[in-house]
Amino acid sequence: MGETDRYSEYKLPKKRLTLGNDGNALVALFTFNVIFFLLLITIQVVYFFLQSNQTAFNTQIVQYFEMPAQLSKLSERPWTILVYMFSHTGVMHILSNMLWLWAFGYILQELTGNKKIIPIYIYGGFAGAIAFILANYFIPPLQPFIGSASLLGANAATMAIAVATTSLAPQYRFFKNLNGGIPIWVLTLVYVLIDIAGVASLSAAYSISHLFGGLAGFLFIYLLGKKIDGSLWMNSMYNWFIHLFNPYKPATKNRIKETVFYNAGGRKPFNKTSNITQQRVDEILDKINQKGYQFLTAEEKDILKRAAED
């Protein structure tokens, strides 16, 4: 059974991950997007009161948030390849992206915990940025406009979340009371069509960028099924940075029980069957929320399986 099969077949007990949980990665993505949006809107309002036009706002402020397609300009503002995927200047732009991000991100985080959603988001944003640059350089009709072409918004990153969620749990259904429910792939198809239609009149580079973001989400789940977790290095780097100046950072020592008993020639001294209690189930669900289902021990998976059967 592969990694994706295990996620799609497993049914969590009724406890749900909510937006109020501590360390909620989905909330962190929302927060970054909202902060950047409010910052840009506040500056735009100041420009309005100073009688400055939209062009002045774009050339003096937005250029430091949007990612330019021209490499010479990108070399002057390299941070924009990351910042652009959290930045919006239109209310409808950020509202639509955040609604789709919540719809798919909630399911993805419920299945994998907090460790996957941000890496997938960033991978999708990077893939969209690279595709946008390549499209403007290699598609002849776009080449004359490369000096003014730029990318702004979370579309490619959100597309990665949507496709990753669909690839991970293709049997997931919405509104199950309505004739068995609506498959998640139908919602994903609607989202892709709406997104592509919204940018089709602007430039083919935007459509290509968003689709490559979705491709990054698919590749992440595909490699996860091959036991290649693309989020490990990113999470390790984050933990290293967080604990860099922490004198009380947790030690990475093996527990005596694991070293002496469970690593002794691959033999376990005895088999044990744990009692199922609500407290124990809650602890396991919290572990899923923080790390993901694949980090559960065989004993913890057995407890959840027996709890679901009961």
C-alpha positions in Angstrom: 0.0 0.0 0.0 1.5 3.3 -1.0 1.5 6.6 0.9 -1.4 8.1 -1.1 -3.4 4.9 -0.7 -3.1 5.0 3.0 -4.3 8.6 3.1 -7.3 8.1 0.8 -8.5 5.0 2.6 -8.1 6.1 6.1 -11.0 7.8 7.8 -10.4 10.1 10.7 -12.6 10.0 13.8 -15.0 12.8 14.2 -12.6 15.2 15.8 -11.7 17.9 13.2 -8.8 20.3 12.8 -10.0 23.9 13.3 -8.6 27.2 12.3 -8.0 28.0 16.0 -5.5 25.2 16.7 -2.0 26.2 17.8 0.6 26.0 15.1 -2.0 25.8 12.4 0.0 26.1 9.1 -3.2 27.1 7.1 -3.8 30.0 9.4 -0.1 31.0 9.0 -0.6 31.2 5.2 -3.8 33.2 5.6 -2.0 35.6 8.0 0.9 36.2 5.7 -1.4 36.9 2.7 -3.6 39.3 4.8 -0.7 41.2 6.2 0.9 41.8 2.8 -2.5 42.8 1.4 -3.3 45.2 4.2 0.2 46.7 3.9 -0.3 47.3 0.2 -3.8 48.7 0.6 -2.7 51.1 3.4 0.1 52.4 1.2 -2.3 52.8 -1.7 -4.7 54.8 0.4 -1.8 57.1 1.4 -1.0 57.6 -2.2 -4.6 58.4 -2.9 -4.7 61.2 -0.3 -1.4 62.5 -1.6 -3.1 62.9 -5.0 -0.8 60.3 -6.6 -2.1 58.2 -9.5 -2.2 54.4 -9.8 0.9 54.4 -12.0 3.0 56.0 -9.3 1.8 53.5 -6.8 2.7 50.6 -9.1 6.1 51.9 -10.1 7.2 53.0 -6.7 5.6 50.4 -4.4 4.1 47.3 -6.1 7.3 46.7 -8.1 9.0 45.6 -4.8 6.3 42.9 -4.3 5.6 41.6 -7.8 8.0 39.3 -9.5 9.3 40.7 -12.8 9.7 38.3 -15.8 12.9 39.9 -17.0 15.9 38.3 -15.3 17.8 41.6 -15.2 15.1 43.2 -13.1 14.7 40.0 -11.0 18.4 40.1 -10.1 17.8 43.6 -8.6 14.8 42.4 -6.6 15.4 38.6 -5.9 13.2 38.5 -2.9 10.1 39.0 -5.1 10.3 35.4 -6.2 9.0 34.5 -2.7 7.1 37.7 -1.7 4.9 37.8 -4.9 3.1 34.6 -3.8 1.8 36.3 -0.7 0.9 39.7 -2.2 -2.4 41.0 -3.7 -3.6 44.4 -4.5 -7.2 43.7 -5.4 -10.0 42.6 -3.0 -11.5 40.1 -5.3 -8.1 38.7 -6.1 -7.2 37.9 -2.5 -10.7 36.8 -1.6 -10.9 34.2 -4.4 -7.5 32.9 -3.7 -8.1 32.6 0.1 -11.5 30.9 -0.4 -9.9 28.2 -2.7 -6.9 27.9 -0.4 -9.3 27.3 2.6 -11.4 24.8 0.6 -8.5 22.6 -0.4 -6.0 23.5 2.4 -8.4 22.4 5.1 -8.7 18.9 3.7 -4.9 18.6 3.0 -4.0 19.7 6.5 -6.6 17.4 8.0 -5.0 14.5 6.2 -1.3 15.3 6.5 -1.0 17.7 9.5 0.9 20.9 9.6 4.2 19.8 8.0 3.2 19.6 4.3 0.9 22.5 3.4 3.4 25.3 3.5 6.1 23.5 1.6 3.6 22.6 -1.1 2.4 26.2 -1.2 6.0 27.4 -1.7 6.9 24.8 -4.2 3.8 25.8 -6.2 4.8 29.4 -6.0 8.4 28.7 -7.2 7.2 26.5 -10.0 4.8 29.2 -11.2 7.5 31.8 -11.1 9.9 29.8 -13.1 7.2 28.9 -15.7 6.2 32.5 -15.9 9.8 33.6 -16.7 10.3 30.8 -19.2 7.0 31.5 -21.0 7.9 35.2 -21.4 11.3 34.4 -22.8 10.4 31.5 -25.1 6.9 32.3 -26.4 7.5 34.8 -29.3 4.3 36.9 -28.9 5.2 37.5 -25.3 8.8 38.5 -25.9 8.2 42.2 -26.8 6.4 42.8 -23.5 8.9 41.0 -21.2 10.1 44.3 -19.8 6.7 45.1 -18.3 5.5 41.6 -17.5 5.2 40.7 -13.8 3.6 38.1 -11.5 1.6 38.9 -8.4 -0.7 36.8 -6.2 -1.1 33.3 -4.7 -2.7 31.7 -7.7 0.1 29.2 -8.6 0.7 28.3 -4.9 -3.1 27.8 -4.3 -3.3 25.7 -7.5 -0.5 23.5 -6.0 -2.5 23.0 -2.8 -5.7 22.1 -4.9 -4.0 19.6 -7.1 -2.0 18.0 -4.2 -5.1 17.6 -2.2 -7.0 16.0 -5.1 -4.0 13.7 -5.9 -3.8 12.6 -2.2 -7.4 11.9 -1.6 -9.2 11.5 -5.0 -12.1 9.7 -3.4 -12.9 12.6 -1.1 -16.4 14.0 -1.5 -18.2 17.2 -0.6 -21.9 17.5 0.4 -22.3 13.7 1.0 -26.0 14.1 1.6 -26.6 15.1 -2.0 -26.8 11.8 -3.9 -23.5 10.5 -2.5 -21.6 13.7 -2.6 -19.5 15.7 -5.2 -16.0 14.2 -5.9 -13.2 16.5 -5.1 -11.8 16.2 -8.6 -15.0 17.9 -9.9 -14.4 20.9 -7.6 -10.7 21.0 -8.7 -11.7 21.0 -12.4 -14.2 23.9 -11.7 -11.4 25.8 -9.9 -8.9 25.3 -12.7 -11.4 26.4 -15.4 -12.4 29.5 -13.4 -8.7 30.4 -12.8 -7.6 29.9 -16.4 -10.6 31.8 -17.7 -9.8 34.7 -15.4 -6.3 35.2 -16.8 -6.8 34.0 -20.4 -7.4 37.5 -21.7 -4.3 38.9 -20.0 -1.4 36.7 -21.1 -0.7 33.0 -21.7 2.2 33.3 -19.3 -0.3 33.6 -16.4 -2.2 30.4 -17.4 1.1 28.5 -17.8 2.3 29.8 -14.4 -0.8 28.6 -12.6 -0.8 25.2 -14.3 2.8 24.6 -13.5 2.0 25.4 -9.9 -0.6 22.7 -10.0 2.0 20.3 -11.5 4.3 21.0 -8.6 1.6 19.9 -6.2 1.0 16.7 -8.1 4.7 15.9 -8.2 5.0 16.5 -4.5 2.3 13.9 -3.8 3.7 11.5 -6.4 7.2 11.6 -4.8 5.6 11.2 -1.4 4.1 8.0 -2.6 7.7 6.9 -3.5 8.8 7.7 0.1 10.5 11.0 -1.0 9.2 13.7 1.2 10.0 17.1 -0.2 9.0 18.9 3.0 11.7 17.4 5.2 14.5 19.8 4.4 12.2 22.8 4.5 10.9 21.8 7.9 14.4 21.0 9.2 15.7 24.4 8.1 12.8 26.1 9.8 13.4 24.2 13.0 17.1 24.9 12.8 16.4 28.6 12.4 13.9 28.7 15.2 16.2 27.0 17.7 19.4 28.7 16.5 19.6 31.0 19.5 17.5 28.9 21.9 19.7 27.5 24.7 16.9 25.2 25.7 16.4 23.6 22.3 15.2 20.0 22.6 17.9 17.3 22.5 17.7 14.6 19.8 18.6 11.6 21.9 17.0 8.2 21.5 14.9 7.1 24.3 16.3 4.2 26.4 13.2 2.1 25.8 13.6 2.4 22.0 17.4 1.8 22.1 17.4 -1.2 24.5 14.3 -3.0 23.7 12.9 -2.1 20.3 16.3 -1.9 18.4 17.7 -5.1 19.8 18.2 -7.2 16.7 14.8 -6.2 15.3 13.0 -8.2 18.0 10.4 -7.0 20.4 10.3 -8.5 23.9 6.6 -8.8 23.9 3.4 -7.9 22.1 1.0 -5.6 23.8 -2.6 -4.4 23.1 -3.3 -0.9 24.3 -6.6 0.1 25.8 -8.6 2.6 23.7 -9.4 5.7 25.7 -10.7 9.1 24.4 -7.6 10.8 25.9 -5.3 8.4 23.9 -7.3 9.0 20.7 -7.1 12.8 21.2 -3.3 12.6 21.7 -2.9 10.6 18.5 -5.1 13.1 16.5 -3.0 16.0 17.9 0.1 14.2 16.6 -1.5 13.8 13.2 -2.4 17.5 13.2 1.2 18.5 14.0 3.3 15.9 12.0 1.0 13.9 9.7 -0.4 10.4 9.6 2.8 8.8 8.3 4.6 9.6 11.5 2.3 7.5 13.7 3.7 4.3 15.2 2.2 0.9 14.3 0.6 0.9 17.8 -1.0 4.3 17.3 -2.3 3.4 13.9 -3.8 0.2 15.4 -5.5 2.2 18.1 -7.1 4.6 15.6 -8.2 1.7 13.4 -9.9 0.0 16.4 -11.4 3.3 17.5 -12.9 3.9 14.1 -14.4 0.3 14.0 -15.9 0.8 17.5 
